[in-house]
Amino acid sequence: MGTKRMVELRLSRKEEAGAQKELWKEAFGDTDEDIELFYGQCWRPSETLLLLEDGHLACMTALLPHTLSGAGGETLSACYVYALATAKALRGRGHAKRLLAAADDLLQKRGVDCATVVPAQASLHRFFEASGFQPCFCTQRSVLSPGGIPAPAPADRLAEVGPREYAALRSRCLEGVPAARYPLRLLEFQLGMCRLSGGGLYRLDVEGASGCAAAEYREERLVLKELLLPCRGRLARALALLAQALPAGSYEVRGPAGRQELGGEIWEFGRIKWYHPDKAARFGRRGYFGLGFD
């Protein structure tokens, strides 16, 4: 018979950040700079759930608070299951599934309405579905070459903004859209990710309408983690401003499905697990998540 291992599920302690950074790097391959950005701007021990095997860190996830805004304006509480990671040597033992079950218990005790997640690949959609997460958040994604983007109109303007102004612009652009809304610290985290790559958060003034964009370089491609305007028909002009300021080999544009007129594919971006069925009915079956901090 094999030796029975002792498993402990609990919240993190402040002094355990170092071990978590090592697991993060092993699981995701991020640079030290990327990892330090999260731990410097977002990490809180009270929002980090751990599974320890024989006293050693085996699995972890962050539970990042945010809200959802329904089409009628109702605000619902949510936590984003982020950076779920299991040590490579300890995979296949069901640790991630046990950790998600513990997260359910914790979030329900805290009175949270739902949990959200953005699976990194198709197989992970199936994994989270098995743990009760249903499809909810779709993104429309298109990729364009510089030759397919027109020159910007002389009167249009682009300016870098901070997280607070970005949040206000984003809120106006998503008025009436069931969508995720982020606290300032998560937008500060996104700004840090953008700047590490050479991008940033932007305000776009196009034909009398003000929108916003989160721009992040991925090698030769500029990824617009979201490009939002409050009205249709102006995204090409907004993209022209960004292409002029941020040269790239190609441009990936993301936005709410059905409101992004540049074509492309509908991407099953995120999932949700509701703890109260009546809240689920009030939000609806489809929404927009936007920034996955991927």
C-alpha positions in Angstrom: 0.0 0.0 0.0 1.2 3.5 -0.8 1.8 6.1 2.0 -1.2 8.3 2.7 -0.4 11.9 2.0 -1.6 14.7 4.1 -3.5 17.4 2.2 -4.3 20.8 3.6 -6.6 23.4 2.0 -6.4 27.0 3.3 -5.8 30.7 2.5 -2.2 31.9 1.9 0.0 33.5 4.5 2.1 36.5 3.6 5.4 34.8 4.0 4.4 32.1 1.4 4.6 34.4 -1.7 8.1 33.1 -2.6 6.9 29.5 -3.0 4.0 30.7 -5.1 6.2 32.7 -7.4 8.2 29.6 -8.1 5.1 27.5 -8.8 3.8 30.3 -11.1 7.0 30.4 -13.1 7.0 26.6 -13.4 3.4 26.5 -14.5 3.2 29.4 -16.9 6.7 30.2 -17.9 6.3 34.0 -17.2 9.3 36.2 -16.6 10.3 37.3 -13.1 9.2 40.9 -14.1 5.7 39.7 -15.1 5.3 37.7 -11.8 6.6 40.6 -9.7 4.0 42.9 -11.3 1.1 40.7 -10.2 2.5 40.2 -6.7 3.3 43.9 -6.3 0.0 45.2 -7.6 -2.7 42.5 -7.2 -1.7 39.8 -4.7 -3.4 39.5 -1.4 -3.0 36.5 0.9 -6.8 36.6 1.8 -7.6 36.1 -1.9 -5.2 33.3 -2.6 -6.3 29.7 -1.9 -3.7 27.0 -1.5 -3.5 23.2 -1.4 -0.5 21.8 0.4 0.5 18.1 0.2 2.6 17.0 3.1 3.3 20.7 4.0 4.5 21.6 0.5 2.7 23.9 -2.0 1.0 21.6 -4.6 -1.7 23.8 -6.1 -2.9 27.4 -5.9 -5.3 30.0 -7.3 -6.0 33.6 -6.9 -9.6 34.7 -6.4 -9.8 38.3 -7.8 -12.9 40.3 -6.8 -14.7 42.1 -9.5 -18.4 42.8 -10.4 -20.8 42.1 -13.2 -23.2 44.7 -14.6 -26.4 43.3 -16.0 -28.2 44.8 -19.0 -30.6 46.5 -16.6 -27.8 48.0 -14.5 -27.9 45.6 -11.6 -24.5 45.0 -10.0 -23.5 41.4 -9.1 -20.5 40.3 -7.1 -18.0 38.0 -8.7 -14.5 36.5 -8.2 -12.2 35.6 -11.0 -10.4 32.3 -10.6 -7.0 33.3 -11.9 -3.6 31.6 -12.2 -4.8 28.2 -11.2 -1.6 26.2 -11.1 -0.5 22.7 -10.0 3.1 21.6 -9.5 4.2 19.5 -12.5 5.4 16.6 -10.3 2.0 16.5 -8.5 -0.4 16.6 -11.4 -3.0 13.9 -12.0 -4.0 13.7 -8.3 -7.1 15.8 -8.5 -5.6 18.7 -6.7 -7.0 21.4 -9.0 -10.5 20.0 -8.7 -10.3 19.9 -4.9 -9.1 23.4 -4.9 -12.0 24.6 -7.0 -14.4 22.9 -4.7 -12.8 24.7 -1.7 -13.1 28.0 -3.6 -16.8 27.4 -4.1 -17.2 26.9 -0.3 -15.2 30.0 0.5 -16.9 32.3 -2.0 -20.4 31.2 -0.9 -19.5 31.8 2.7 -18.4 35.3 1.7 -21.7 35.9 -0.1 -20.2 36.2 -3.6 -22.8 35.7 -6.4 -20.6 33.8 -8.9 -17.1 32.7 -9.9 -15.6 33.5 -13.3 -12.7 32.0 -15.3 -10.9 32.4 -18.6 -9.5 29.0 -19.7 -6.3 29.3 -21.5 -7.0 26.6 -24.1 -9.8 24.3 -25.3 -9.0 21.4 -23.0 -9.3 23.7 -20.0 -12.8 24.7 -21.1 -13.7 21.0 -20.7 -11.9 20.8 -17.3 -13.8 23.8 -15.9 -17.1 22.6 -17.4 -16.7 19.4 -15.3 -16.4 21.7 -12.2 -19.7 23.4 -13.0 -18.5 26.4 -15.0 -20.9 27.2 -17.9 -20.2 29.2 -21.1 -21.0 32.8 -20.7 -18.5 35.3 -22.1 -17.8 35.7 -25.8 -15.3 37.9 -27.5 -15.1 38.8 -31.2 -11.5 38.7 -32.4 -10.1 39.8 -35.8 -6.6 40.0 -37.1 -5.6 42.7 -39.6 -2.4 43.6 -41.5 -1.1 47.1 -41.6 -2.0 47.3 -45.3 -5.7 46.8 -44.5 -5.8 49.8 -42.1 -6.6 53.3 -43.4 -4.7 56.5 -42.5 -6.3 58.2 -39.4 -8.7 61.1 -39.9 -7.0 64.5 -39.1 -9.6 65.4 -36.4 -9.3 62.1 -34.5 -7.2 62.0 -31.4 -5.4 59.4 -29.3 -4.0 59.9 -25.7 -2.6 57.6 -23.0 -4.7 57.5 -19.8 -4.5 56.0 -16.3 -6.7 53.3 -14.8 -9.3 55.7 -13.4 -10.0 57.4 -16.7 -9.9 54.1 -18.5 -12.5 52.7 -16.1 -14.9 55.6 -16.7 -14.5 55.4 -20.5 -15.0 51.6 -20.4 -18.1 52.0 -18.4 -19.7 54.4 -20.8 -18.8 52.2 -23.8 -20.4 49.2 -22.2 -23.6 50.9 -21.0 -26.4 48.4 -21.4 -24.1 45.5 -22.1 -23.9 42.6 -19.6 -20.2 42.8 -18.8 -17.4 42.4 -16.2 -16.3 45.5 -14.4 -12.9 45.7 -12.8 -11.6 47.5 -9.7 -8.8 50.0 -10.1 -6.1 47.6 -8.9 -6.9 45.2 -11.7 -6.8 48.0 -14.3 -3.4 49.1 -12.8 -2.2 45.5 -13.3 -3.4 45.6 -16.9 -1.6 48.9 -17.4 1.6 47.4 -16.0 1.3 44.4 -18.4 0.8 46.8 -21.3 3.7 49.0 -20.4 6.1 46.1 -19.9 5.4 45.1 -23.6 5.7 48.7 -24.9 1.9 49.5 -25.0 -0.5 51.1 -22.7 -4.1 52.2 -21.9 -5.6 54.7 -24.4 -8.4 57.1 -24.9 -9.6 57.5 -28.5 -11.7 60.5 -29.7 -13.2 59.5 -33.0 -15.9 61.5 -34.9 -17.3 63.0 -31.7 -17.3 59.7 -29.7 -14.8 58.7 -27.0 -13.6 55.1 -26.6 -10.8 53.2 -25.0 -8.2 50.5 -25.8 -5.8 48.3 -23.9 -2.8 47.7 -26.2 -0.1 45.0 -25.5 2.7 43.9 -27.8 3.2 40.1 -28.4 6.4 40.0 -30.4 5.5 41.6 -33.8 1.8 41.7 -33.1 -0.1 44.4 -31.2 -3.0 42.8 -29.3 -5.8 45.2 -28.5 -7.1 43.3 -25.4 -10.2 45.3 -26.0 -11.1 48.2 -28.3 -14.3 49.8 -27.3 -16.5 52.7 -28.7 -20.0 53.6 -27.5 -21.4 53.4 -31.1 -20.9 51.3 -34.2 -19.2 52.1 -37.4 -16.0 53.8 -36.1 -13.7 51.0 -35.1 -11.7 51.2 -38.3 -11.0 54.9 -37.6 -10.0 54.1 -34.0 -7.7 51.3 -35.2 -6.1 53.7 -37.6 -5.1 56.0 -34.7 -3.6 53.1 -32.8 -1.7 51.7 -35.9 -0.2 55.2 -36.5 1.1 55.4 -32.9 2.0 51.8 -32.3 3.5 50.1 -35.4 3.2 46.4 -35.6 3.4 43.5 -38.1 -0.3 42.7 -37.4 -3.1 43.8 -35.2 -5.4 41.6 -33.1 -8.6 43.4 -32.2 -10.9 42.1 -29.4 -14.3 43.4 -28.4 -17.9 42.5 -27.5 -19.4 39.9 -29.9 -21.8 41.6 -32.3 -20.5 45.1 -31.7 -17.2 44.6 -33.4 -17.6 45.4 -37.1 -14.1 44.4 -38.3 -15.1 40.8 -38.9 -13.2 37.8 -37.5 -14.2 35.0 -35.2 -16.5 34.6 -32.2 -14.3 33.3 -29.4 -15.6 31.4 -26.4 -13.6 33.4 -24.0 -14.8 32.8 -20.4 -17.0 30.8 -18.2 -19.1 31.3 -15.1 -20.4 29.4 -12.1 -23.5 30.9 -10.4 -24.2 30.3 -6.7 -27.7 31.8 -7.0 -29.9 30.8 -10.0 -32.0 33.9 -9.7 -28.9 36.1 -10.1 -28.0 34.1 -13.2 -31.4 34.8 -14.8 -31.0 38.5 -14.1 -27.5 38.7 -15.8 -28.4 36.6 -18.8 -26.7 33.7 -20.6 -24.2 35.8 -22.6 -22.0 38.7 -21.5 -18.6 40.3 -22.2 -15.6 39.8 -20.0 -13.0 41.8 -21.8 -9.6 41.9 -20.0 -8.6 38.4 -19.1 -5.1 39.5 -17.9 -3.8 36.7 -20.2 
